[in-house]
Amino acid sequence: MKIRIDHIAKIEGHASFTADIVKGDVQSAQIKIEEGARLFEGIMRGRKDIEVPELGSRICGVCPVVHNFAGFKSIEDAYKVPVDNVSLRKLMMMGQMINSHSLHLFFFSLSDFFGYKSDLELINQYPEKTHDAMKIRDVGNKLVERIGGRTIHPLTPCIGGIRKAHDLKGLLEDCKKVLPLAIKLGELFVGLEYPDFVRKTNYVSLVNDSEYAVYDGKIKVGDKVMEPKEFYSKIKEFQEQDKVAKRTHFSEKSYMVGALARLNNSKDKLNSEAKKLLEKSNCNYSNPFYNILAQAIELVHFFEEAIKILENLGEIKINLPKIENTTGEGLGAIEAPRGTLFYNISLKDNVVEDINIITPTAQNIANLEDDLEEFEKLGGFKDLSDKEREDKIKMLIRAYDPCVTCAVH
């Protein structure tokens, strides 16, 4: 028997699912990417360094900021350039995370818990909550736009910092006003009933002794903490026959990146309201369905972090560093909404000789397929009709918040 779902709705991009059922067990669960390779790395080779972040931000319309910053971070690492006004970049990161998480939580995932066939049913049933979700997302967009110059494909970031400081008046008040709505949305997700499923895996994310890491830090995988370059050197990328997107293994095993991984590795660094929300929950840190709850908790944290940054920002002065070296190899590692993103670049005299990009979804696909197989073996689909089984498969896939567009970069 074969299960085939031709289209997984409410994810970024187009994907399908197939699996063979042998004596009642799911075998060879596969996420099939239904998009062609986009060859961004090939486009970047031979171009000037400053074109890499600009092109990278075009990989994804949902998370252009992190692609932009990962590109700049890889160049800055190659040139050994210090970065001016890191707080502004972090503030844009908060906006990026708020924007993406609010979209996925309310408009992609929530209807799965209520059995609605479409988001329109959810919107019609809960117009006030819909309005709140839009307000939350709007503030995320404002944070990006006011610093980056526009909501997508930011204009102001440059090698070594931000080239222009915009007027940030009103953003602090906006964040403080909308934080209670984010907490309210988080409480909604705390109260939901998540499918019962546990599978041990390695959770990979940036970690930082001083904060909940999203912009920089070391890499934590399991109980080990290492420099990003060491972890990157141990990732095994592989591409199976007839598969568009690459997959990755670490120590020959799949692993998970994203909100649940960050929560596993850095929950003690959450801000106060987010920590309270986590304490109210019964979060199972080994259940991939709880990646949805982890995003809801992070949403509150990122609002609190934006408030903290804005309160301590002070007068913004532009003091970009002088770039003296334009040859080298560098790695940019950053947390995208869906997990850790890597840009590894080699440059000579301002020109890209080689570049490799590893996106969160490319890292998560193998782990998601392992989860789907294990979920069936543990009876997750037991006594379900074909329709109910299909809905549960879609729910687990959506819990990962996959970005197919990034995967086929």
C-alpha positions as CSV (number, residue, x, y, z in Angstrom):
1,M,0.0,0.0,0.0
2,K,1.2,3.5,-0.8
3,I,0.2,6.8,0.8
4,R,0.5,9.8,-1.5
5,I,-0.4,13.4,-0.7
6,D,0.0,15.5,-3.8
7,H,0.1,18.9,-2.2
8,I,0.9,20.0,1.3
9,A,-1.0,23.3,1.8
10,K,-0.1,26.1,4.1
11,I,3.7,25.8,3.8
12,E,6.1,28.2,2.0
13,G,6.5,26.6,-1.4
14,H,5.3,23.3,-3.0
15,A,5.9,19.8,-1.6
16,S,4.2,16.4,-1.6
17,F,4.5,13.3,0.6
18,T,4.8,9.6,-0.3
19,A,5.2,6.5,1.9
20,D,5.0,2.8,1.5
21,I,2.9,0.8,4.0
22,V,4.4,-2.7,4.6
23,K,2.4,-4.9,7.0
24,G,0.9,-1.8,8.6
25,D,4.2,0.1,9.1
26,V,5.2,3.2,7.2
27,Q,8.5,2.7,5.4
28,S,10.5,5.1,3.2
29,A,8.5,8.2,4.2
30,Q,9.6,10.9,1.7
31,I,9.0,14.6,1.4
32,K,9.1,15.4,-2.3
33,I,10.0,18.9,-3.3
34,E,7.8,20.0,-6.2
35,E,10.0,22.9,-7.3
36,G,13.0,23.1,-9.5
37,A,16.5,24.0,-8.4
38,R,17.1,27.8,-8.4
39,L,20.9,27.7,-8.5
40,F,21.5,30.8,-6.4
41,E,25.0,29.7,-5.5
42,G,25.9,29.4,-9.1
43,I,24.5,32.9,-9.8
44,M,26.6,34.3,-6.9
45,R,29.9,32.9,-8.1
46,G,32.0,35.4,-10.0
47,R,30.1,38.4,-8.7
48,K,31.2,41.2,-6.4
49,D,31.0,40.6,-2.6
50,I,28.3,43.2,-2.1
51,E,26.0,41.4,-4.5
52,V,25.9,38.2,-2.3
53,P,23.6,39.6,0.5
54,E,21.4,41.3,-2.1
55,L,20.9,38.1,-4.1
56,G,20.6,36.0,-0.9
57,S,17.7,38.1,0.4
58,R,15.8,37.1,-2.9
59,I,16.0,33.4,-1.9
60,C,13.0,33.8,0.4
61,G,10.3,36.5,0.7
62,V,9.4,35.3,4.2
63,C,12.9,35.6,5.7
64,P,15.0,38.0,3.5
65,V,16.6,39.7,6.5
66,V,18.4,36.6,7.8
67,H,19.7,35.6,4.3
68,N,20.9,39.2,3.9
69,F,22.7,39.1,7.3
70,A,24.1,35.6,6.7
71,G,25.7,36.9,3.5
72,F,27.2,39.9,5.2
73,K,28.4,37.9,8.2
74,S,30.2,35.5,5.9
75,I,32.0,38.4,4.1
76,E,32.8,40.1,7.3
77,D,34.3,36.9,8.7
78,A,36.4,36.5,5.5
79,Y,37.7,40.1,5.7
80,K,38.0,40.1,9.5
81,V,35.8,43.3,9.6
82,P,34.3,44.4,12.9
83,V,30.6,45.3,12.8
84,D,29.1,48.7,13.8
85,N,25.6,49.0,15.3
86,V,25.0,45.3,15.9
87,S,22.0,46.3,18.0
88,L,20.2,47.6,14.8
89,R,20.8,44.3,13.1
90,K,19.5,42.4,16.1
91,L,16.4,44.7,16.1
92,M,15.7,43.8,12.5
93,M,16.1,40.1,13.4
94,M,13.4,40.5,16.1
95,G,11.1,42.0,13.4
96,Q,11.9,39.1,11.0
97,M,11.1,36.5,13.7
98,I,7.9,38.2,14.7
99,N,6.7,38.5,11.1
100,S,7.4,34.9,10.2
101,H,6.3,33.3,13.5
102,S,3.0,35.1,13.6
103,L,2.2,34.1,10.0
104,H,2.9,30.5,10.6
105,L,1.2,30.2,14.0
106,F,-2.1,31.8,13.2
107,F,-2.5,31.4,9.5
108,F,-0.7,28.1,8.8
109,S,-0.9,25.9,11.9
110,L,-3.9,26.9,14.1
111,S,-6.6,25.6,11.8
112,D,-5.0,22.1,12.2
113,F,-6.1,22.0,15.9
114,F,-9.7,22.9,15.1
115,G,-10.3,20.7,12.1
116,Y,-11.0,23.6,9.7
117,K,-10.5,22.9,6.0
118,S,-9.3,26.4,5.3
119,D,-8.0,29.4,7.1
120,L,-11.1,31.4,5.9
121,E,-13.2,29.3,8.3
122,L,-10.8,30.2,11.1
123,I,-10.8,33.9,10.3
124,N,-14.6,34.0,10.1
125,Q,-14.9,32.1,13.4
126,Y,-12.3,34.3,15.3
127,P,-12.2,37.8,13.7
128,E,-10.9,39.5,16.8
129,K,-7.9,37.0,17.1
130,T,-7.3,37.4,13.4
131,H,-7.1,41.2,13.9
132,D,-4.7,40.7,16.8
133,A,-2.5,38.4,14.7
134,M,-2.3,41.1,12.0
135,K,-1.4,43.7,14.5
136,I,1.5,41.5,15.8
137,R,2.8,40.9,12.3
138,D,2.5,44.6,11.4
139,V,4.9,45.6,14.2
140,G,7.3,43.0,13.0
141,N,7.2,44.5,9.5
142,K,7.7,48.0,11.0
143,L,10.9,46.9,12.8
144,V,12.3,45.7,9.6
145,E,11.1,48.5,7.4
146,R,12.2,51.4,9.7
147,I,15.8,50.1,10.0
148,G,16.2,48.2,6.7
149,G,14.5,50.8,4.4
150,R,11.7,48.4,3.4
151,T,9.8,45.4,4.6
152,I,11.6,42.8,2.3
153,H,15.0,42.8,0.7
154,P,16.5,45.4,3.1
155,L,18.5,48.3,1.6
156,T,20.5,49.8,4.5
157,P,22.7,46.8,5.7
158,C,26.3,46.9,4.3
159,I,29.6,45.3,5.0
160,G,30.5,46.3,8.6
161,G,27.1,47.6,9.7
162,I,24.1,49.7,8.6
163,R,24.8,52.6,6.2
164,K,21.8,54.8,7.3
165,A,19.8,55.1,10.5
166,H,16.1,55.8,10.1
167,D,13.8,57.5,12.6
168,L,12.8,54.8,15.1
169,K,10.4,56.9,17.1
170,G,7.2,55.2,18.0
171,L,8.6,51.6,17.7
172,L,9.1,51.2,21.4
173,E,5.5,52.2,22.1
174,D,4.2,49.9,19.3
175,C,6.1,47.0,20.8
176,K,4.9,47.6,24.3
177,K,1.3,48.0,23.1
178,V,1.3,44.8,21.1
179,L,3.3,42.6,23.6
180,P,0.0,41.7,25.5
181,L,-1.5,40.5,22.2
182,A,1.5,38.2,21.7
183,I,1.2,36.9,25.2
184,K,-2.5,36.3,24.6
185,L,-1.8,34.4,21.4
186,G,0.9,32.4,23.2
187,E,-1.6,31.4,25.9
188,L,-3.9,30.1,23.2
189,F,-1.2,27.8,22.0
190,V,-0.3,26.8,25.5
191,G,-3.9,25.6,25.9
192,L,-4.0,23.4,22.7
193,E,-3.8,19.7,22.7
194,Y,-0.8,18.4,20.8
195,P,-0.4,14.9,19.4
196,D,1.4,12.5,21.8
197,F,4.8,11.6,20.2
198,V,8.3,11.4,21.4
199,R,11.4,10.7,19.3
200,K,14.9,11.5,20.5
201,T,17.1,13.5,18.1
202,N,19.9,16.0,18.2
203,Y,18.7,19.6,18.6
204,V,21.0,22.1,16.9
205,S,21.1,25.9,17.3
206,L,23.3,28.9,18.1
207,V,23.9,29.4,21.8
208,N,25.3,32.4,23.6
209,D,26.2,32.8,27.3
210,S,24.7,36.3,27.5
211,E,21.4,35.9,25.5
212,Y,18.9,33.8,23.7
213,A,21.0,33.4,20.6
214,V,19.7,34.3,17.2
215,Y,22.3,36.6,15.7
216,D,25.6,35.0,16.7
217,G,27.1,32.5,19.1
218,K,28.5,29.0,19.2
219,I,26.7,25.9,18.0
220,K,25.2,23.4,20.4
221,V,24.4,19.9,19.2
222,G,23.3,17.5,21.9
223,D,25.6,18.1,24.9
224,K,28.4,19.4,22.8
225,V,29.2,23.1,22.1
226,M,31.5,24.0,19.3
227,E,32.4,26.9,17.0
228,P,30.2,27.2,14.0
229,K,33.1,26.4,11.6
230,E,33.7,23.2,13.4
231,F,30.1,22.1,13.2
232,Y,29.8,23.2,9.6
233,S,32.9,21.1,8.7
234,K,31.2,18.0,10.1
235,I,27.9,18.5,8.3
236,K,27.4,15.9,5.6
237,E,25.4,17.2,2.7
238,F,23.9,14.6,0.4
239,Q,21.5,14.7,-2.6
240,E,19.6,11.6,-3.4
241,Q,18.7,10.6,-7.0
242,D,15.6,12.5,-8.3
243,K,15.7,14.8,-5.2
244,V,15.9,18.5,-5.9
245,A,16.8,19.6,-2.4
246,K,19.9,18.5,-0.5
247,R,19.7,16.9,2.9
248,T,22.1,16.9,5.8
249,H,23.4,14.6,8.5
250,F,25.6,15.2,11.5
251,S,27.5,12.1,12.7
252,E,25.6,10.1,10.2
253,K,22.2,11.0,11.8
254,S,19.5,13.5,11.2
255,Y,19.0,16.4,13.5
256,M,16.5,19.2,14.1
257,V,16.9,23.0,13.9
258,G,14.3,25.7,14.6
259,A,12.3,27.0,17.5
260,L,12.1,23.7,19.4
261,A,15.8,23.3,19.0
262,R,16.5,26.8,20.3
263,L,14.1,26.2,23.2
264,N,15.9,22.9,24.1
265,N,19.3,24.6,24.1
266,S,18.5,28.1,25.4
267,K,15.3,28.1,27.4
268,D,17.1,29.5,30.4
269,K,17.9,32.6,28.4
270,L,14.3,33.5,27.6
271,N,12.9,36.9,28.7
272,S,10.6,37.0,31.7
273,E,7.1,36.9,30.1
274,A,8.2,34.2,27.6
275,K,9.6,32.2,30.5
276,K,6.3,32.5,32.4
277,L,4.5,31.2,29.3
278,L,6.8,28.2,29.1
279,E,6.3,27.4,32.7
280,K,2.5,27.4,32.2
281,S,2.9,24.9,29.3
282,N,3.5,21.2,29.4
283,C,6.1,21.5,26.6
284,N,7.5,18.2,25.6
285,Y,11.0,19.0,24.3
286,S,11.3,15.8,22.3
287,N,7.9,16.1,20.5
288,P,8.3,17.8,17.1
289,F,4.6,18.9,17.2
290,Y,5.7,21.3,20.0
291,N,7.8,23.3,17.6
292,I,4.5,25.2,17.1
293,L,4.3,26.0,20.8
294,A,8.0,26.9,20.8
295,Q,7.4,29.5,18.1
296,A,4.5,31.0,20.2
297,I,6.9,31.3,23.2
298,E,9.6,32.8,21.1
299,L,7.1,35.3,19.7
300,V,6.7,36.8,23.2
301,H,10.4,36.6,23.8
302,F,11.2,38.5,20.6
303,F,8.8,41.3,21.5
304,E,10.4,41.6,24.9
305,E,13.9,41.6,23.3
306,A,12.9,44.3,20.9
307,I,11.6,46.5,23.8
308,K,14.9,45.9,25.6
309,I,17.0,46.9,22.6
310,L,14.9,50.0,21.9
311,E,15.1,51.1,25.5
312,N,18.9,50.9,25.5
313,L,19.6,52.1,22.0
314,G,20.4,55.7,22.7
315,E,21.7,58.0,19.9
316,I,22.5,56.2,16.7
317,K,25.9,57.1,15.2
318,I,27.2,55.6,11.9
319,N,30.9,54.6,12.2
320,L,31.5,52.0,9.5
321,P,34.9,50.2,9.6
322,K,37.5,50.6,7.0
323,I,37.9,47.5,4.8
324,E,41.5,46.8,4.1
325,N,41.5,43.1,3.2
326,T,39.2,41.8,0.4
327,T,40.4,38.2,0.2
328,G,39.6,35.3,2.4
329,E,37.1,32.5,3.4
330,G,34.3,33.1,5.9
331,L,31.3,31.5,7.5
332,G,28.1,33.3,8.4
333,A,25.9,31.4,10.9
334,I,22.6,32.9,12.0
335,E,19.2,31.7,13.3
336,A,16.4,32.0,10.7
337,P,12.8,31.6,11.9
338,R,13.0,28.0,10.8
339,G,16.5,27.3,12.2
340,T,20.2,27.8,11.7
341,L,21.3,29.2,8.4
342,F,24.9,28.9,7.0
343,Y,26.7,30.9,4.3
344,N,30.2,29.7,3.6
345,I,32.1,32.0,1.2
346,S,35.5,32.2,-0.5
347,L,36.5,35.6,-1.9
348,K,39.5,37.0,-3.9
349,D,39.8,40.7,-4.5
350,N,36.1,41.4,-3.7
351,V,35.0,38.6,-6.1
352,V,33.2,35.4,-5.0
353,E,35.2,32.3,-5.9
354,D,32.9,29.9,-4.2
355,I,29.9,29.8,-1.9
356,N,27.8,27.2,-0.2
357,I,24.5,27.8,1.5
358,I,22.8,25.4,3.9
359,T,19.3,26.3,4.8
360,P,17.2,25.2,7.8
361,T,14.7,23.2,5.8
362,A,17.5,21.4,4.0
363,Q,18.8,20.3,7.4
364,N,15.3,19.4,8.7
365,I,14.0,17.3,5.9
366,A,15.8,14.1,6.9
367,N,14.7,14.5,10.5
368,L,11.1,15.2,9.5
369,E,11.1,12.0,7.4
370,D,12.5,10.0,10.3
371,D,9.8,11.5,12.5
372,L,7.0,10.5,10.1
373,E,8.3,6.9,10.0
374,E,8.6,6.7,13.8
375,F,5.2,8.3,14.4
376,E,3.6,5.5,12.5
377,K,5.6,2.8,14.2
378,L,4.6,4.1,17.6
379,G,0.9,4.0,16.7
380,G,0.4,7.6,15.9
381,F,-1.9,6.7,12.9
382,K,-3.5,3.7,14.6
383,D,-7.3,3.5,14.2
384,L,-7.4,6.6,12.0
385,S,-9.3,6.8,8.7
386,D,-7.3,7.5,5.6
387,K,-8.5,11.2,5.8
388,E,-7.5,11.5,9.4
389,R,-4.1,9.9,8.7
390,E,-3.5,12.4,5.9
391,D,-4.5,15.3,8.1
392,K,-2.1,14.1,10.8
393,I,0.8,13.8,8.3
394,K,0.1,17.3,7.1
395,M,0.0,18.6,10.7
396,L,3.4,17.1,11.5
397,I,4.9,18.5,8.3
398,R,3.5,22.0,9.0
399,A,4.8,21.9,12.6
400,Y,8.3,22.1,11.1
401,D,7.3,25.2,9.2
402,P,9.2,24.1,6.1
403,C,10.4,26.6,3.5
404,V,10.7,24.8,0.2
405,T,11.8,27.9,-1.6
406,C,14.9,28.1,0.7
407,A,15.5,24.3,0.3
408,V,15.8,24.6,-3.5
409,H,18.0,27.7,-3.4
